[in-house]
């Protein structure tokens, strides 16, 4: 069993190392969704330490999305996304303080919507922006 887990981890790491920037952003969003779900469960089970850990990861990952924005090329879209990500961080912070799952549901829905659009970008358009 240990060998198969190690093999999975190595395969997963290799996948990330070879991923293009578009795929990496999609993976970040997927991790946000997973951590939000885990945090929601932790709140419901009153597992404060686990909730804090998951929500700290979420805040860090949303910060990574903010940092990945190209404010020069992205113009108004990048500015709007930056503001939306800041709002999400605020909502996650409030959920953490109040042990409230509702803001997490809102943030999950927002990330899922952005991810859906991001994942729907045609391959030929993605290729234009590869660096």
N, C-alpha and C positions, 0 to 999 in steps of 0.2 A: 504494500500500500504506500509506504513512504516513497518508494521509487517512482510510483505513478504520479504522486503529488509533485515531486521534484521535476519530473518530466513535464508536467503541465505548467509549472512555474517557469521553467526554461523556455518552453514554447511560447507562453504568453509574453515573456520578456523579449524574446526575439521578434515577436509580432509588433510590439511597441517600438522597438529600436528601428525597425524597417518601415514603420508607418509614415505616411506623408502627413503634412500639417493638417489637412482636412480630416483625416482619420483620427489624428490625435485629439482634435477638438471634440469630435464625436465621442471618443472614449472618455474624455473628461466629463462630458455631459452625462454619459451612462453611469459613471462613478458617482456623480452628484445624485442622480435618481436613486441609485442603490443605497447610498448613505442616508438620504432623506427617508427612505422606507425603513431602514434599520433604526434611525432615530425615532421615527413615529412609534415603532414597536417598543423601543426602550422607554419612551414616555408613558405608553400605555401600561407597561410592566413596572413602572416607577424605578427604573434602573438609571439613576442620575449620572453615574460615572460614564456609563456606556453612551448615554444621550449626549453628554458633553463632548466625548471623543468623536462621535459621528458628526455632530453639528460643527465642531471645529474643522473637521475635514471638509465639510460642505462649504464653509466660509472660505477656506483656503482655495478650494477648487474654483469657486465662483470668482475669487480674486485672480486666479490664473486666466479665466476667460476674459476678465477686464484687461489684464495685462497683454493679452494676445491681440487685442483690437488695434488696428492700424488707423489712428485718428486722422492722419493726413489723407490717405487714400479713401478711407471709409466715410469721411465727412459726416453728414447728419445721421446716417445709419449707425455709425460707430458711436457717435455721441448719445443717441437714443439707447443703444444697447448698454453702453457704460452706465447710464442712469438707471436702466432696468436692473442691471446686475447689482448696483448699489441698493436699490429698493429690495431686491431679494436678500441681500446680506442683512439689511435692517429687519426684514421679516423673520429670517432665521434666528437672529439675535433675540427678537421678541419672543419667539417660540421657545427658545432656550431659557430665557428669564422666567417666563410664565408657565412653562411645562404645558404648552398648548400646541396641539397637532394641526389646528386649522391653518395657521400661516405656512406650515410645511406642505400642506395639500396644495395651497395656492402656488408656492414656489415650484413644487413638482409639476403642476400643470403648465406653468410658464416655461420651465426647462424642457418639458416634453414637446411643447409647441415649437420652441426654437430648434430643438434637435430634429424634429420632423422636417422643418424647412431646410435646415442645414444638410441633413442626409439626402434630401430631395434635389440638391444642386446637381445638375447633369455633369457627367464625367468630363466632357469637353470644356466646360466652364471651369471646373476644378483645375484642369491642366494649364489654363491660361495664367493662373495665379501661383503655380508652384515655384518655389525658390530653392 
